[in-house]
Amino acid sequence: GYDGSKPLISITNHPNINIHYMSHPWKLPDKLPKLLFLNPPSIPTLMITQFVCWARQANLIIDWHNFGFTILGMRLGHNSRIVKIAK
């Protein structure tokens, strides 16, 4: 995940858990058309990560504090058809 908040001590001290921080993605300017924001990073990232976990026979644990569709809804509106499909 991204750095910024510290995980629980019980997680950081667990011998079977490794924490890997991701670099922050570049940010598109706000003035670009909304069509460029149809695919929040969490959607393709989740599919790729799930495939890698399947291939490596690993478990995927997700912190669902920010759903991709909620972030997309902040840009396109929560009643957007695209937001409903992502949800």
C-alpha positions, 0 to 999 in steps of 0.5 A, spaced: 500 500 500 501 507 500 505 510 505 502 515 510 499 511 516 502 506 520 500 499 520 498 495 527 504 493 531 501 486 531 501 486 523 508 489 523 511 484 528 508 478 525 513 473 522 509 471 516 507 478 513 511 483 509 509 490 508 511 493 501 509 500 500 507 502 493 510 509 490 505 514 489 502 515 482 502 521 478 496 525 478 493 528 472 491 535 471 484 537 474 482 540 467 482 534 463 476 531 460 472 526 465 472 521 460 480 520 462 478 518 469 473 512 467 478 507 470 481 509 477 487 505 479 484 500 484 480 497 478 486 494 474 490 494 480 486 489 483 485 485 477 492 484 476 494 483 483 489 478 484 492 474 478 499 474 481 496 472 487 493 466 484 499 464 480 503 465 486 498 461 490 498 467 495 493 470 499 490 477 497 488 482 503 485 488 501 484 494 506 477 497 503 477 503 506 477 507 499 473 503 494 475 505 487 468 506 485 467 512 491 473 515 488 470 515 481 463 517 484 467 524 487 469 525 480 463 523 475 457 523 480 455 517 485 449 516 480 453 516 474 452 509 470 460 508 470 460 509 477 454 504 478 458 499 473 464 499 477 461 498 484 
